Amino acid sequence: MFAGERHLDALKDRIDTVRAAAQAAGRDPLSIDIWVVSFASIRPSRDQAIDDLKAFIVVNGMAFRTPETLARVPTQFRGKIDELHARYDPTEHVVVGGRNVALMEELGLTGFLADFDTLAGPVDAATDMLRQLEAMGVSTFIAALPGHAAPLETIRGLALARSAM
């Protein structure tokens, strides 16, 4: 499941739904192995981390395609999301510093889209999120790194966060 530090309550709801479905099917709900994926960057500040993740963050805007997901977009961003969809260049998908990143910034969507499926900030923020995931029964955390501007720093930061738990 994709999730970020800013919407862990929604992740918990999805995990509860999966476990309820398992129980309804006669399975042990705690036997379900829950994996979480985030666009992750561990840097001294959230702003630095977001800079690393912009090639991923713009992809979040492409997820708002159905009437149900578009209904969750605040009205001030709906036209901008439509324009992102119209102008998104699939040949530049997850390209660091690419045209899609520039488009997201031009449209003023970076801050809004950075709130979805991201773990961005210092080691203590990562430690906090990993603790919360563990408390929800998440067994595996995956940091998406292809297209990341600084993957080694994030790997080191996640190792520090894990050791702090």
DSSP file with accessible surface (Angstrom, degrees, kcal/mol):
  #  RESIDUE AA STRUCTURE BP1 BP2  ACC     N-H-->O    O-->H-N    N-H-->O    O-->H-N    TCO  KAPPA ALPHA  PHI   PSI    X-CA   Y-CA   Z-CA
    1    1 A M              0   0   70      0, 0.0    36,-2.5     0, 0.0     2,-0.3   0.000 360.0 360.0 360.0 137.5    0.0    0.0    0.0
    2    2 A F  B     +a   37   0A  93     34,-0.2     2,-0.3    36,-0.0    36,-0.2  -0.650 360.0 154.6 -79.8 139.7    1.2    3.5   -0.8
    3    3 A A        -     0   0    2     34,-2.2     2,-0.3    -2,-0.3    36,-0.1  -0.981  24.8-156.0-160.6 157.8    1.3    5.8    2.2
    4    4 A G    >   -     0   0    1     -2,-0.3     3,-1.6   113,-0.2   115,-0.2  -0.885  37.3-101.3-135.2 168.4    3.0    8.9    3.6
    5    5 A E  G >  S+     0   0   48    113,-2.3     3,-0.6    -2,-0.3   114,-0.1   0.745 116.2  56.7 -62.4 -23.8    3.6   10.5    6.9
    6    6 A R  G 3  S+     0   0  123    112,-0.5    -1,-0.3   109,-0.2     3,-0.1   0.547 111.9  38.4 -88.6  -7.5    0.8   13.0    6.5
    7    7 A H  G <>  +     0   0   68     -3,-1.6     4,-1.4     1,-0.1     3,-0.4  -0.132  65.4 131.3-135.9  42.7   -2.0   10.5    6.0
    8    8 A L  H <> S+     0   0   10     -3,-0.6     4,-2.4     1,-0.2     5,-0.2   0.785  70.5  64.4 -69.0 -24.1   -1.3    7.6    8.3
    9    9 A D  H  > S+     0   0  115      1,-0.2     4,-1.9     2,-0.2    -1,-0.2   0.916 102.6  48.6 -63.5 -39.5   -4.9    7.6    9.5
   10   10 A A  H  > S+     0   0   43     -3,-0.4     4,-2.0     2,-0.2    -1,-0.2   0.883 109.2  53.4 -67.5 -36.7   -6.1    6.7    6.0
   11   11 A L  H  X S+     0   0    0     -4,-1.4     4,-2.8     2,-0.2     5,-0.2   0.934 106.2  52.5 -62.5 -44.7   -3.5    3.9    5.9
   12   12 A K  H  X S+     0   0   95     -4,-2.4     4,-2.7     1,-0.2    -2,-0.2   0.920 108.0  51.9 -58.6 -41.0   -4.8    2.5    9.2
   13   13 A D  H  X S+     0   0  101     -4,-1.9     4,-2.1     1,-0.2    -1,-0.2   0.909 110.5  47.9 -61.8 -41.8   -8.3    2.5    7.7
   14   14 A R  H  X S+     0   0  102     -4,-2.0     4,-2.3     2,-0.2    -2,-0.2   0.909 111.5  49.9 -66.8 -40.3   -7.1    0.6    4.6
   15   15 A I  H  X S+     0   0    1     -4,-2.8     4,-2.7     1,-0.2     5,-0.2   0.932 109.9  51.1 -62.8 -43.7   -5.3   -1.9    6.8
   16   16 A D  H  X S+     0   0   66     -4,-2.7     4,-2.5    -5,-0.2    -1,-0.2   0.896 109.3  51.5 -60.1 -39.0   -8.4   -2.4    8.9
   17   17 A T  H  X S+     0   0   98     -4,-2.1     4,-2.4     2,-0.2    -1,-0.2   0.921 110.3  48.3 -64.4 -43.5  -10.4   -3.0    5.7
   18   18 A V  H  X S+     0   0   52     -4,-2.3     4,-2.3     1,-0.2    -2,-0.2   0.935 113.2  47.4 -62.6 -44.6   -7.9   -5.7    4.5
   19   19 A R  H  X S+     0   0   41     -4,-2.7     4,-2.5     1,-0.2    -2,-0.2   0.890 110.8  51.1 -67.5 -37.7   -7.9   -7.4    7.9
   20   20 A A  H  X S+     0   0   58     -4,-2.5     4,-2.6    -5,-0.2    -1,-0.2   0.908 110.4  49.9 -64.7 -39.9  -11.8   -7.4    8.1
   21   21 A A  H  X S+     0   0   61     -4,-2.4     4,-1.6     2,-0.2    -2,-0.2   0.898 109.8  51.2 -65.0 -39.1  -11.9   -8.9    4.6
   22   22 A A  H  <>S+     0   0    8     -4,-2.3     5,-3.1     2,-0.2     3,-0.2   0.939 111.3  47.4 -62.5 -45.0   -9.5  -11.6    5.6
   23   23 A Q  H ><5S+     0   0  132     -4,-2.5     3,-1.9     1,-0.2    -2,-0.2   0.918 109.4  53.0 -63.6 -41.9  -11.5  -12.4    8.6
   24   24 A A  H 3<5S+     0   0   92     -4,-2.6    -1,-0.2     1,-0.3    -2,-0.2   0.811 107.9  52.4 -62.6 -28.1  -14.7  -12.5    6.6
   25   25 A A  T 3<5S-     0   0   77     -4,-1.6    -1,-0.3    -3,-0.2    -2,-0.2   0.364 125.2-104.0 -88.4   3.6  -13.0  -15.0    4.2
   26   26 A G  T < 5S+     0   0   72     -3,-1.9     2,-0.3     1,-0.3    -3,-0.2   0.625  79.7 128.9  85.4  14.9  -12.1  -17.2    7.2
   27   27 A R  S   <S-     0   0  142     -5,-3.1    -1,-0.3    -6,-0.2    -2,-0.1  -0.693  70.6-101.3-100.1 156.6   -8.4  -16.2    7.3
   28   28 A D    >   -     0   0   96     -2,-0.3     3,-1.9     1,-0.2     4,-0.3  -0.644  29.9-149.4 -72.9 115.3   -6.5  -15.0   10.3
   29   29 A P  G >  S+     0   0   27      0, 0.0     3,-1.1     0, 0.0    -1,-0.2   0.814  94.9  57.3 -61.5 -27.2   -6.4  -11.2    9.8
   30   30 A L  G 3  S+     0   0  131      1,-0.2    -2,-0.1   -11,-0.1   -11,-0.0   0.590  93.3  68.9 -80.8  -6.5   -3.0  -11.0   11.6
   31   31 A S  G <  S+     0   0   63     -3,-1.9     2,-0.4   -12,-0.1    -1,-0.2   0.584  74.5 105.3 -84.7  -8.0   -1.5  -13.4    9.1
   32   32 A I  S <  S-     0   0   29     -3,-1.1     2,-0.7    -4,-0.3   -13,-0.0  -0.588  71.3-136.9 -75.2 125.4   -1.8  -10.8    6.3
   33   33 A D        -     0   0  101     -2,-0.4     2,-0.6   105,-0.1   105,-0.1  -0.754  19.2-155.8 -86.2 115.3    1.6   -9.4    5.5
   34   34 A I  E     - b   0 138A   5     -2,-0.7   105,-2.4   103,-0.6   106,-1.5  -0.844  11.3-174.6-100.6 122.7    1.3   -5.6    5.1
   35   35 A W  E     - b   0 140A 124     -2,-0.6     2,-0.4   104,-0.2   106,-0.2  -0.922   6.2-159.5-113.7 142.1    3.9   -3.8    3.1
   36   36 A V  E     - b   0 141A   0    104,-2.8   106,-3.2    -2,-0.4     2,-0.4  -0.969   1.2-161.7-124.9 137.1    4.0    0.0    2.7
   37   37 A V  E     +ab   2 142A  30    -36,-2.5   -34,-2.2    -2,-0.4     2,-0.3  -0.950  13.9 173.1-116.6 135.5    5.7    2.0    0.0
   38   38 A S  E     - b   0 143A   0    104,-2.2   106,-2.3    -2,-0.4     2,-0.9  -0.978  42.0-116.1-135.3 152.5    6.5    5.7    0.3
   39   39 A F  E     -cb 118 144A  16     78,-3.3    80,-2.3    -2,-0.3     2,-0.4  -0.819  55.1-169.6 -80.1 108.4    8.4    8.2   -1.8
   40   40 A A  E     +c  119   0A   0     -2,-0.9     2,-0.3   104,-0.6    80,-0.2  -0.879  27.6 166.7-117.6 138.5   11.1    8.8    0.9
   41   41 A S  E     -c  120   0A   0     78,-2.6    80,-2.0    -2,-0.4     2,-0.7  -0.945  17.5-157.7-145.0 125.9   13.9   11.2    1.4
   42   42 A I  E     +c  121   0A   9     -2,-0.3   115,-0.2    78,-0.2   116,-0.1  -0.920  34.4 140.8-108.1 111.4   15.8   11.7    4.6
   43   43 A R        -     0   0   62     78,-1.8     6,-0.1    -2,-0.7    -2,-0.1  -0.913  66.3 -94.6-140.8 167.2   17.4   15.1    4.8
   44   44 A P  S    S+     0   0  102      0, 0.0     2,-0.3     0, 0.0     3,-0.1   0.816 108.8  27.7 -59.0 -28.6   17.9   17.7    7.5
   45   45 A S  S  > S-     0   0   44     76,-0.2     4,-2.0     1,-0.1    76,-0.2  -0.943  75.6-123.8-133.9 157.0   14.8   19.6    6.4
   46   46 A R  H  > S+     0   0   48     -2,-0.3     4,-3.0     1,-0.2     5,-0.2   0.897 112.3  57.1 -62.1 -40.6   11.5   18.7    4.8
   47   47 A D  H  > S+     0   0  126      1,-0.2     4,-2.0     2,-0.2    -1,-0.2   0.919 107.7  46.7 -59.3 -43.5   12.1   21.3    2.0
   48   48 A Q  H  > S+     0   0   83      2,-0.2     4,-1.4     1,-0.2    -1,-0.2   0.914 113.4  49.5 -62.8 -42.0   15.4   19.6    1.1
   49   49 A A  H  X S+     0   0    0     -4,-2.0     4,-1.1     1,-0.2     3,-0.2   0.912 108.1  52.5 -65.1 -42.2   13.8   16.2    1.1
   50   50 A I  H >X S+     0   0   15     -4,-3.0     4,-0.7     1,-0.2     3,-0.7   0.910 103.7  58.1 -61.4 -39.3   10.9   17.4   -1.1
   51   51 A D  H >< S+     0   0   96     -4,-2.0     3,-0.7     1,-0.3    -1,-0.2   0.899 105.4  50.8 -56.4 -39.3   13.5   18.8   -3.6
   52   52 A D  H 3< S+     0   0   12     -4,-1.4    97,-1.8    -3,-0.2     3,-0.3   0.790 113.9  45.2 -65.2 -29.1   14.8   15.2   -3.8
   53   53 A L  H XX S+     0   0    0     -4,-1.1     4,-2.9    -3,-0.7     3,-1.5   0.383  74.0 107.6-101.3   2.0   11.4   13.8   -4.5
   54   54 A K  H <X S+     0   0   38     -4,-0.7     4,-2.1    -3,-0.7     5,-0.2   0.838  77.1  57.9 -56.8 -34.7    9.9   16.1   -7.0
   55   55 A A  H 34 S+     0   0    2     92,-0.3    39,-0.5    -3,-0.3     4,-0.4   0.835 115.8  37.8 -64.9 -30.2   10.1   13.6   -9.9
   56   56 A F  H X> S+     0   0   12     -3,-1.5     3,-0.9    91,-0.2     4,-0.9   0.867 110.7  59.4 -80.9 -44.3    8.0   11.2   -7.8
   57   57 A I  H >X S+     0   0    0     -4,-2.9     3,-1.0     1,-0.3     4,-0.7   0.875  98.1  58.5 -58.1 -38.9    5.7   13.9   -6.3
   58   58 A V  H >X S+     0   0    1     -4,-2.1     3,-1.0     1,-0.3     4,-0.6   0.858  97.7  62.3 -60.9 -30.7    4.4   15.0   -9.7
   59   59 A V  H X> S+     0   0   33     -3,-0.9     3,-1.2    -4,-0.4     4,-0.7   0.837  89.9  68.5 -63.8 -30.3    3.3   11.4  -10.3
   60   60 A N  H X< S+     0   0    9     -3,-1.0     3,-1.1    -4,-0.9     4,-0.4   0.870  93.6  58.5 -55.3 -36.0    0.9   11.8   -7.4
   61   61 A G  H X< S+     0   0    0     -3,-1.0     3,-0.9    -4,-0.7    -1,-0.3   0.799  97.7  59.3 -65.3 -26.4   -1.1   14.3   -9.5
   62   62 A M  H << S+     0   0   32     -3,-1.2    -1,-0.3    -4,-0.6    -2,-0.2   0.683  92.3  69.1 -76.1 -15.5   -1.6   11.6  -12.1
   63   63 A A  T << S+     0   0   68     -3,-1.1     2,-1.8    -4,-0.7     3,-0.5   0.681  76.9  84.8 -76.3 -16.4   -3.4    9.5   -9.6
   64   64 A F    <   +     0   0    6     -3,-0.9    -1,-0.2    -4,-0.4    21,-0.1  -0.564  56.1 117.3 -86.0  77.3   -6.3   11.9   -9.4
   65   65 A R        +     0   0  137     -2,-1.8    -1,-0.2    20,-0.0    -2,-0.1   0.701  51.1  69.9-115.0 -31.6   -8.2   10.4  -12.4
   66   66 A T  S  > S-     0   0   60     -3,-0.5     4,-2.9     1,-0.1     5,-0.3  -0.534  86.2-112.7 -91.4 160.1  -11.5    9.1  -11.2
   67   67 A P  H  > S+     0   0  101      0, 0.0     4,-1.7     0, 0.0     5,-0.1   0.885 118.3  54.3 -56.1 -35.8  -14.5   11.1  -10.0
   68   68 A E  H  4 S+     0   0  137      2,-0.2     4,-0.5     1,-0.2    -4,-0.0   0.912 112.7  40.4 -66.3 -43.6  -13.9    9.7   -6.5
   69   69 A T  H >4 S+     0   0   27      1,-0.2     3,-1.1     2,-0.2     4,-0.3   0.891 113.3  53.8 -74.5 -37.4  -10.3   10.8   -6.3
   70   70 A L  H >< S+     0   0   44     -4,-2.9     3,-1.6     1,-0.3    -1,-0.2   0.843  99.3  63.8 -64.4 -29.9  -10.9   14.1   -8.0
   71   71 A A  T 3< S+     0   0   67     -4,-1.7    -1,-0.3    -5,-0.3    -2,-0.2   0.766  97.2  57.7 -65.1 -22.1  -13.6   14.8   -5.4
   72   72 A R  T <  S+     0   0  162     -3,-1.1    -1,-0.3    -4,-0.5    -2,-0.2   0.555  86.0  96.5 -83.4  -8.2  -10.8   14.8   -2.8
   73   73 A V  S <  S-     0   0    1     -3,-1.6     5,-0.1    -4,-0.3    -3,-0.0  -0.711  85.1-114.9 -85.4 125.6   -8.9   17.6   -4.5
   74   74 A P    >>  -     0   0   46      0, 0.0     3,-2.3     0, 0.0     4,-0.8  -0.272  28.4-113.4 -56.4 146.0   -9.6   21.0   -3.1
   75   75 A T  H >> S+     0   0  105      1,-0.3     3,-0.8     2,-0.2     4,-0.6   0.820 113.2  63.7 -55.6 -34.2  -11.3   23.2   -5.6
   76   76 A Q  H 34 S+     0   0  123      1,-0.2    -1,-0.3     2,-0.1     4,-0.2   0.694 110.0  40.3 -67.2 -14.0   -8.4   25.6   -6.0
   77   77 A F  H <> S+     0   0   37     -3,-2.3     4,-2.6     2,-0.1    -1,-0.2   0.551  90.1  87.8-107.6  -9.6   -6.3   22.7   -7.4
   78   78 A R  H <X S+     0   0   96     -4,-0.8     4,-2.5    -3,-0.8     5,-0.2   0.924  91.6  44.8 -61.8 -46.5   -8.8   20.9   -9.7
   79   79 A G  H  X S+     0   0   50     -4,-0.6     4,-2.2     1,-0.2    -1,-0.2   0.891 113.9  51.4 -63.7 -36.4   -8.1   23.0  -12.8
   80   80 A K  H  > S+     0   0   80      2,-0.2     4,-2.5    -4,-0.2    -2,-0.2   0.884 108.6  50.4 -68.3 -38.1   -4.4   22.7  -12.2
   81   81 A I  H  X S+     0   0    0     -4,-2.6     4,-2.6     2,-0.2    -2,-0.2   0.925 109.5  51.7 -64.8 -42.7   -4.7   18.9  -11.9
   82   82 A D  H  X S+     0   0   89     -4,-2.5     4,-2.2     1,-0.2    -2,-0.2   0.917 111.0  47.9 -58.2 -42.9   -6.6   18.9  -15.1
   83   83 A E  H  X S+     0   0   81     -4,-2.2     4,-2.3     2,-0.2    -2,-0.2   0.899 108.7  53.8 -67.0 -38.4   -3.9   20.9  -16.8
   84   84 A L  H  X S+     0   0    0     -4,-2.5     4,-1.7     1,-0.2    -2,-0.2   0.941 109.5  48.8 -58.8 -45.3   -1.2   18.6  -15.3
   85   85 A H  H  < S+     0   0   32     -4,-2.6    -2,-0.2     1,-0.2    -1,-0.2   0.918 112.7  47.9 -60.3 -42.8   -3.1   15.6  -16.9
   86   86 A A  H  < S+     0   0   86     -4,-2.2    -1,-0.2     1,-0.2    -2,-0.2   0.849 122.0  33.1 -68.4 -33.6   -3.3   17.4  -20.2
   87   87 A R  H  < S+     0   0  108     -4,-2.3    -1,-0.2    -5,-0.1    -2,-0.2   0.481  82.8 125.4-105.9  -3.4    0.4   18.4  -20.4
   88   88 A Y     <  -     0   0   27     -4,-1.7     3,-0.1    -5,-0.2     5,-0.1  -0.321  52.5-143.3 -61.1 133.7    2.1   15.5  -18.6
   89   89 A D    >   -     0   0   37      1,-0.1     3,-2.2     3,-0.1    11,-0.2  -0.863   8.9-163.7-103.5 106.2    4.9   14.0  -20.7
   90   90 A P  G >  S+     0   0   96      0, 0.0     3,-1.3     0, 0.0    -1,-0.1   0.763  88.9  65.2 -64.3 -20.0    5.0   10.3  -20.2
   91   91 A T  G 3  S+     0   0  108      1,-0.3    -3,-0.0    -3,-0.1    -2,-0.0   0.642 103.5  48.7 -74.0 -10.9    8.5   10.2  -21.8
   92   92 A E  G X  S+     0   0   36     -3,-2.2     3,-1.5     6,-0.0     8,-0.3   0.061  79.3 150.6-112.1  20.8    9.7   12.2  -18.8
   93   93 A H  T <  S-     0   0  100     -3,-1.3   -37,-0.1     1,-0.3   -38,-0.1  -0.373  77.3  -8.3 -61.6 123.2    8.0   10.0  -16.2
   94   94 A V  T 3  S+     0   0   32    -39,-0.5     2,-0.6     1,-0.2    -1,-0.3   0.846  90.9 154.5  57.1  41.8   10.0   10.1  -12.9
   95   95 A V    X   -     0   0   57     -3,-1.5     3,-2.3   -40,-0.2     6,-0.3  -0.882  47.7-121.5 -99.9 119.5   12.9   12.1  -14.5
   96   96 A V  T 3  S+     0   0   77     -2,-0.6    52,-0.1     1,-0.3   -44,-0.1  -0.392  96.8   0.6 -60.1 125.8   14.8   14.2  -11.9
   97   97 A G  T 3  S+     0   0   67      1,-0.2    -1,-0.3    -2,-0.1     5,-0.0   0.620 104.5 146.2  70.3  15.1   14.6   17.9  -12.9
   98   98 A G    <>  -     0   0    9     -3,-2.3     4,-2.1    -6,-0.1     3,-0.2   0.001  66.9 -88.5 -79.3-177.5   12.5   16.9  -16.0
   99   99 A R  H  > S+     0   0  143      1,-0.2     4,-2.4     2,-0.2     5,-0.1   0.831 124.2  56.1 -62.2 -34.3    9.7   18.7  -17.8
  100  100 A N  H  > S+     0   0    4     -8,-0.3     4,-2.6     2,-0.2    -1,-0.2   0.889 106.4  50.4 -68.5 -35.5    7.0   17.2  -15.6
  101  101 A V  H  > S+     0   0   11     -6,-0.3     4,-2.4    -3,-0.2    -2,-0.2   0.941 111.3  48.5 -63.8 -45.7    8.7   18.6  -12.5
  102  102 A A  H  X S+     0   0   54     -4,-2.1     4,-2.8     1,-0.2    -2,-0.2   0.898 111.0  51.3 -61.4 -39.4    8.9   22.0  -14.1
  103  103 A L  H  X S+     0   0    9     -4,-2.4     4,-2.5     2,-0.2    -2,-0.2   0.935 108.3  51.0 -63.2 -46.1    5.2   21.7  -15.0
  104  104 A M  H  <>S+     0   0    0     -4,-2.6     5,-2.5     1,-0.2     6,-0.5   0.923 113.6  45.1 -57.9 -43.9    4.2   20.8  -11.5
  105  105 A E  H ><5S+     0   0   85     -4,-2.4     3,-1.1     1,-0.2    -1,-0.2   0.911 110.7  53.3 -67.9 -41.6    6.1   23.8  -10.1
  106  106 A E  H 3<5S+     0   0  122     -4,-2.8    -1,-0.2     1,-0.3    -2,-0.2   0.895 110.8  47.5 -58.1 -39.6    4.7   26.1  -12.8
  107  107 A L  T 3<5S-     0   0   12     -4,-2.5    -1,-0.3    -5,-0.2    -2,-0.2   0.541 112.0-121.4 -81.0  -6.6    1.2   25.1  -11.8
  108  108 A G  T < 5S+     0   0   42     -3,-1.1     4,-0.3    -4,-0.5    -3,-0.2   0.837  74.7 125.6  71.1  33.6    1.9   25.6   -8.1
  109  109 A L     >< +     0   0    0     -5,-2.5     4,-2.9    -6,-0.2     5,-0.3   0.511  36.9  94.5-101.3  -6.5    1.1   22.0   -7.2
  110  110 A T  H  > S+     0   0   24     -6,-0.5     4,-2.1     1,-0.2     5,-0.1   0.925  87.5  44.5 -57.4 -51.3    4.3   20.9   -5.5
  111  111 A G  H  4 S+     0   0   56      2,-0.2     4,-0.5     1,-0.2    -1,-0.2   0.912 116.3  46.8 -61.3 -42.5    3.1   21.7   -1.9
  112  112 A F  H >4 S+     0   0   27     -4,-0.3     3,-1.3     1,-0.2    -2,-0.2   0.958 116.2  43.2 -64.6 -49.1   -0.2   20.0   -2.4
  113  113 A L  H >< S+     0   0    0     -4,-2.9     3,-1.6     1,-0.3    -1,-0.2   0.771 101.5  69.6 -71.8 -23.4    1.1   16.9   -4.1
  114  114 A A  T 3< S+     0   0    4     -4,-2.1    -1,-0.3    -5,-0.3    -2,-0.2   0.672  86.8  69.0 -68.7 -14.0    4.0   16.6   -1.6
  115  115 A D  T <  S+     0   0   49     -3,-1.3     2,-0.5    -4,-0.5    -1,-0.3   0.543  86.8  82.5 -80.3  -5.6    1.4   15.6    1.1
  116  116 A F  S <  S-     0   0   36     -3,-1.6   -77,-0.1     1,-0.2   -56,-0.1  -0.879 107.7 -19.6-109.7 128.5    0.7   12.3   -0.5
  117  117 A D  S    S+     0   0   41     -2,-0.5   -78,-3.3     1,-0.2     2,-0.4   0.729  99.6 127.5  59.0  28.3    2.7    9.1   -0.2
  118  118 A T  E     -c   39   0A   0    -80,-0.2  -113,-2.3    -4,-0.2     2,-0.5  -0.915  46.0-167.6-120.6 146.8    5.8   10.9    1.0
  119  119 A L  E     +c   40   0A   0    -80,-2.3   -78,-2.6    -2,-0.4     2,-0.4  -0.982  32.1 163.7-121.0 108.1    8.2   10.5    3.9
  120  120 A A  E     +c   41   0A   2     -2,-0.5   -78,-0.2   -80,-0.2   -74,-0.1  -0.951  28.2  43.6-138.6 115.3   10.2   13.7    3.7
  121  121 A G  E    S-c   42   0A   1    -80,-2.0   -78,-1.8    -2,-0.4   -76,-0.2  -0.981  82.8 -16.9 152.3-160.0   12.4   15.2    6.4
  122  122 A P    >>  -     0   0   43      0, 0.0     4,-1.6     0, 0.0     3,-0.8  -0.144  67.0 -95.8 -75.9 172.8   15.0   14.4    9.1
  123  123 A V  H 3> S+     0   0   45      1,-0.3     4,-2.9     2,-0.2     5,-0.2   0.866 121.6  58.6 -56.4 -39.7   15.8   11.1   10.6
  124  124 A D  H 3> S+     0   0  115      1,-0.2     4,-2.3     2,-0.2    -1,-0.3   0.866 103.8  51.9 -64.8 -31.9   13.5   11.7   13.6
  125  125 A A  H <> S+     0   0   23     -3,-0.8     4,-2.4     2,-0.2    -1,-0.2   0.913 111.2  47.7 -66.7 -40.1   10.5   12.1   11.3
  126  126 A A  H  X S+     0   0    0     -4,-1.6     4,-2.9     2,-0.2     5,-0.2   0.922 110.7  51.2 -65.8 -42.8   11.4    8.8    9.6
  127  127 A T  H  X S+     0   0    7     -4,-2.9     4,-2.4     1,-0.2    -2,-0.2   0.931 110.3  49.8 -59.6 -44.1   11.8    7.1   13.0
  128  128 A D  H  X S+     0   0   85     -4,-2.3     4,-2.2    -5,-0.2    -2,-0.2   0.935 112.6  46.2 -61.3 -46.2    8.4    8.4   14.1
  129  129 A M  H  X S+     0   0    1     -4,-2.4     4,-2.7     1,-0.2     5,-0.2   0.933 111.6  51.1 -65.2 -43.1    6.7    7.1   10.9
  130  130 A L  H  X S+     0   0   18     -4,-2.9     4,-2.5     1,-0.2    -1,-0.2   0.905 109.8  50.9 -62.1 -37.7    8.4    3.7   11.1
  131  131 A R  H  X S+     0   0  119     -4,-2.4     4,-2.2    -5,-0.2    -1,-0.2   0.913 110.8  48.3 -63.3 -43.6    7.3    3.3   14.7
  132  132 A Q  H  X S+     0   0   75     -4,-2.2     4,-1.4     2,-0.2    -2,-0.2   0.905 111.4  50.2 -64.9 -40.4    3.7    4.2   13.7
  133  133 A L  H  <>S+     0   0    4     -4,-2.7     5,-2.5     2,-0.2     3,-0.4   0.930 109.8  50.6 -62.3 -44.0    3.8    1.7   10.8
  134  134 A E  H ><5S+     0   0  110     -4,-2.5     3,-1.6     1,-0.2    -2,-0.2   0.914 107.2  53.9 -59.9 -42.1    5.1   -1.0   13.2
  135  135 A A  H 3<5S+     0   0   90     -4,-2.2    -1,-0.2     1,-0.3    -2,-0.2   0.804 106.0  53.8 -63.9 -27.7    2.3   -0.3   15.6
  136  136 A M  T 3<5S-     0   0   28     -4,-1.4    -1,-0.3    -3,-0.4    -2,-0.2   0.482 124.3-104.8 -82.7  -5.2   -0.2   -0.8   12.8
  137  137 A G  T < 5 +     0   0   34     -3,-1.6  -103,-0.6    -4,-0.4     2,-0.3   0.632  63.6 159.1  91.1  15.1    1.3   -4.2   12.0
  138  138 A V  E   < -b   34   0A  16     -5,-2.5    -1,-0.3    -6,-0.2  -103,-0.2  -0.581  19.5-172.7 -72.7 129.4    3.2   -3.2    8.9
  139  139 A S  E     +     0   0A  65   -105,-2.4     2,-0.4    -2,-0.3  -104,-0.2   0.743  64.4  34.5 -94.7 -26.4    6.0   -5.7    8.3
  140  140 A T  E     -b   35   0A  47   -106,-1.5  -104,-2.8    -7,-0.1     2,-0.5  -0.994  57.2-163.5-139.0 132.2    7.8   -4.1    5.4
  141  141 A F  E     -b   36   0A  46     -2,-0.4     2,-0.5  -106,-0.2  -104,-0.2  -0.962  12.0-165.4-112.4 128.8    8.6   -0.5    4.5
  142  142 A I  E     -b   37   0A  63   -106,-3.2  -104,-2.2    -2,-0.5     2,-0.7  -0.961   7.4-155.4-117.2 125.1    9.8    0.1    0.9
  143  143 A A  E     -b   38   0A  20     -2,-0.5     2,-0.5  -106,-0.2  -104,-0.2  -0.899  19.0-134.9 -98.2 115.9   11.4    3.4   -0.1
  144  144 A A  E     +b   39   0A  21   -106,-2.3  -104,-0.6    -2,-0.7   -88,-0.1  -0.594  35.0 166.2 -70.7 120.8   10.9    4.1   -3.8
  145  145 A L    >   +     0   0   41     -2,-0.5     3,-2.3  -106,-0.1    -1,-0.2   0.685  34.1 103.5-116.8 -23.9   14.3    5.2   -5.0
  146  146 A P  T 3  S+     0   0  106      0, 0.0     3,-0.1     0, 0.0    -2,-0.0  -0.437  95.9  22.1 -61.3 132.4   14.5    5.2   -8.8
  147  147 A G  T 3  S+     0   0   23      1,-0.3     2,-0.3    -2,-0.1   -92,-0.3   0.514  94.2 137.1  87.2   4.5   14.2    8.8   -9.9
  148  148 A H    <   -     0   0   13     -3,-2.3    -1,-0.3     1,-0.1   -95,-0.2  -0.657  52.8-143.8 -86.0 138.5   15.3   10.0   -6.5
  149  149 A A  S    S+     0   0   51    -97,-1.8    -1,-0.1    -2,-0.3   -96,-0.1   0.742  94.1  19.2 -75.7 -21.9   17.8   12.9   -6.5
  150  150 A A     >  +     0   0    5    -98,-0.2     4,-1.4  -101,-0.1    -1,-0.2  -0.428  68.1 159.4-147.1  66.0   19.8   11.6   -3.5
  151  151 A P  H  > S+     0   0   48      0, 0.0     4,-2.5     0, 0.0     5,-0.2   0.870  73.0  55.7 -64.4 -37.2   19.2    7.9   -2.9
  152  152 A L  H  > S+     0   0  102      1,-0.2     4,-2.5     2,-0.2     5,-0.2   0.899 105.3  52.1 -65.8 -38.2   22.3    7.1   -0.8
  153  153 A E  H  > S+     0   0   80     -3,-0.2     4,-2.5     1,-0.2    -1,-0.2   0.897 111.4  48.5 -62.3 -37.8   21.5    9.8    1.7
  154  154 A T  H  X S+     0   0    0     -4,-1.4     4,-3.0     2,-0.2     5,-0.2   0.918 109.1  51.3 -70.7 -40.6   18.0    8.4    2.1
  155  155 A I  H  X S+     0   0   87     -4,-2.5     4,-2.1     1,-0.2    -2,-0.2   0.945 113.3  45.9 -60.6 -45.3   19.3    4.8    2.5
  156  156 A R  H  X S+     0   0  149     -4,-2.5     4,-2.2     1,-0.2    -2,-0.2   0.917 113.3  50.1 -62.1 -44.0   21.7    6.0    5.3
  157  157 A G  H  X S+     0   0    5     -4,-2.5     4,-2.6     1,-0.2    -2,-0.2   0.900 109.7  49.9 -63.5 -39.9   18.9    8.1    6.9
  158  158 A L  H  X S+     0   0   28     -4,-3.0     4,-2.8     2,-0.2    -1,-0.2   0.887 108.6  53.2 -67.2 -36.1   16.5    5.1    6.9
  159  159 A A  H  X S+     0   0   61     -4,-2.1     4,-2.3    -5,-0.2    -2,-0.2   0.921 111.0  46.8 -63.3 -42.1   19.2    2.9    8.5
  160  160 A L  H  X S+     0   0  101     -4,-2.2     4,-1.4     2,-0.2    -2,-0.2   0.910 112.4  50.2 -64.1 -41.7   19.7    5.5   11.2
  161  161 A A  H  < S+     0   0    0     -4,-2.6     4,-0.5     1,-0.2     3,-0.3   0.925 111.3  48.3 -62.8 -43.9   15.9    5.8   11.7
  162  162 A R  H >< S+     0   0  142     -4,-2.8     3,-1.3     1,-0.2    -1,-0.2   0.910 110.1  51.2 -64.4 -40.9   15.6    2.0   12.0
  163  163 A S  H 3< S+     0   0   94     -4,-2.3    -1,-0.2     1,-0.3    -2,-0.2   0.764 104.4  59.2 -69.2 -22.0   18.4    1.8   14.5
  164  164 A A  T 3<        0   0   50     -4,-1.4    -1,-0.3    -3,-0.3    -2,-0.2   0.580 360.0 360.0 -79.6 -10.6   16.8    4.5   16.6
  165  165 A M    <         0   0   63     -3,-1.3   -37,-0.0    -4,-0.5    -3,-0.0  -0.320 360.0 360.0 -76.3 360.0   13.6    2.4   17.0
